[in-house]
Amino acid sequence: MPIIPEQISAHVLIWATALFILKQLVADFVLQTSWMARGKEQQSGWLFPLAAHVTIHALTTLAICLLLSPSLAWLALVDLLVHAAIDRSKSLIQIRLQFKPDQSGYWWMLGLDQTLHHATHLVFAITLASASTAP
């Protein structure tokens, strides 16, 4: 069993991880409109729907950072850029390979997309937990 170093706040790590899991569910599935979901997947006209979607993610990351460690509010900008890169990359691959929901490749891409977002959030949670005990 891994041991959390003393330099990292276990409480903040657990809370941040839980908040980022909830954030991903809310921002990616509850608050994402069909205009965003369909629009960001297009070959053209994708920029505004993607920008709206990743702005929601950035704002929710900002809220988590302001709650747990305001000095790390800049992570919201990192989230905006990383989330946009992941989502656009997924869209380009799906366009190129013409994956549809009735194909396993489509679901593999959705799973990879979600895994990359959660991995990003884990890095954010560790960063927040590390900062909370820093001198």
matplotlib code that plots the C-alpha trace (Angstrom):
import matplotlib.pyplot as plt

x = [0.0, 1.5, 2.2, 1.3, 4.4, 4.1, 4.6, 1.1, -2.1, -4.1, -7.3, -6.8, -5.9, -9.0, -11.3, -9.7, -9.9, -13.6, -14.4, -12.6, -14.5, -17.7, -16.6, -15.9, -19.4, -21.1, -19.1, -18.8, -22.3, -24.7, -23.7, -22.6, -25.3, -25.9, -24.7, -21.3, -21.1, -22.0, -20.4, -16.9, -16.9, -17.3, -14.6, -15.5, -17.3, -16.0, -14.1, -17.0, -18.7, -15.4, -14.5, -17.8, -17.3, -13.8, -14.7, -17.2, -14.4, -12.0, -14.5, -15.3, -11.5, -11.2, -13.9, -12.1, -8.8, -10.3, -11.8, -8.7, -5.7, -6.4, -2.8, -3.2, -6.1, -3.9, -4.6, -7.9, -6.1, -4.1, -7.3, -8.8, -5.8, -5.4, -9.1, -9.3, -6.3, -7.8, -11.2, -10.1, -7.6, -10.4, -12.6, -9.9, -9.3, -13.0, -13.4, -10.4, -11.4, -15.2, -16.1, -19.8, -21.5, -22.3, -18.5, -16.2, -13.6, -16.0, -16.3, -12.6, -12.1, -14.7, -13.0, -9.6, -10.9, -12.4, -9.3, -7.0, -9.3, -9.3, -5.5, -5.2, -7.5, -5.3, -2.3, -4.3, -5.4, -1.8, -0.7, -3.3, -2.5, 1.2, 0.6, -1.6, 1.3, 4.0, 5.7]
y = [0.0, 3.4, 5.8, 9.5, 11.6, 14.0, 16.9, 16.2, 16.8, 13.6, 15.5, 17.9, 15.1, 13.2, 16.3, 17.5, 14.1, 13.8, 17.3, 16.8, 13.5, 15.3, 18.3, 15.9, 14.4, 17.8, 19.7, 16.9, 15.3, 17.6, 21.0, 20.1, 20.9, 19.0, 22.2, 21.8, 18.0, 17.9, 21.2, 20.5, 17.2, 18.9, 19.5, 23.2, 25.5, 23.6, 26.4, 28.2, 25.0, 23.7, 27.0, 27.1, 23.5, 24.0, 27.3, 25.5, 23.1, 26.0, 27.8, 24.7, 24.0, 27.7, 27.2, 24.1, 25.9, 29.0, 26.7, 24.6, 26.7, 30.1, 30.6, 27.8, 29.5, 29.4, 25.7, 26.8, 28.0, 24.8, 22.9, 25.0, 24.2, 20.6, 19.8, 21.5, 19.6, 16.2, 16.9, 18.3, 15.4, 12.9, 14.7, 14.7, 11.0, 10.1, 12.3, 10.6, 7.0, 7.8, 6.1, 5.9, 5.0, 1.5, 0.8, -0.2, 2.4, 5.1, 3.8, 3.2, 6.9, 8.0, 5.9, 7.2, 10.8, 10.3, 8.6, 11.4, 14.0, 12.0, 11.7, 15.5, 16.0, 13.6, 15.7, 18.8, 17.2, 16.2, 19.7, 21.2, 18.8, 19.5, 23.3, 23.1, 22.0, 24.1, 26.7]
z = [0.0, -1.0, 1.8, 1.3, 2.1, 5.1, 2.7, 1.2, 3.0, 2.9, 3.7, 0.8, -1.5, -0.8, -1.0, -4.1, -5.8, -4.9, -6.1, -9.4, -9.9, -9.3, -11.5, -14.4, -14.1, -13.9, -16.5, -19.1, -18.8, -16.9, -18.1, -21.6, -24.1, -27.3, -29.2, -27.4, -27.7, -31.4, -32.3, -30.9, -32.9, -36.3, -38.9, -39.1, -36.7, -33.7, -32.0, -30.2, -28.9, -27.7, -26.1, -24.2, -23.0, -21.8, -20.2, -18.0, -17.0, -16.3, -14.1, -12.1, -11.6, -10.6, -7.9, -6.5, -6.4, -4.7, -2.1, -1.4, -2.4, -4.0, -4.9, -7.5, -9.3, -12.4, -12.7, -14.2, -17.3, -17.4, -17.3, -20.1, -22.4, -21.5, -21.7, -25.1, -26.4, -25.2, -26.6, -29.9, -30.4, -29.7, -32.2, -34.9, -34.4, -34.5, -37.7, -39.4, -38.4, -38.8, -35.5, -34.8, -31.5, -32.8, -33.2, -30.3, -31.4, -30.5, -26.9, -26.7, -27.5, -25.0, -22.3, -23.2, -23.2, -19.7, -18.4, -19.6, -17.9, -14.6, -14.8, -15.3, -12.3, -10.2, -11.0, -10.0, -6.7, -5.9, -6.7, -4.4, -1.6, -1.9, -1.8, 1.3, 3.5, 1.8, 4.0]

ax = plt.figure().add_subplot(projection="3d")
ax.plot(x, y, z, "-o")
ax.set_aspect("equal")
plt.show()
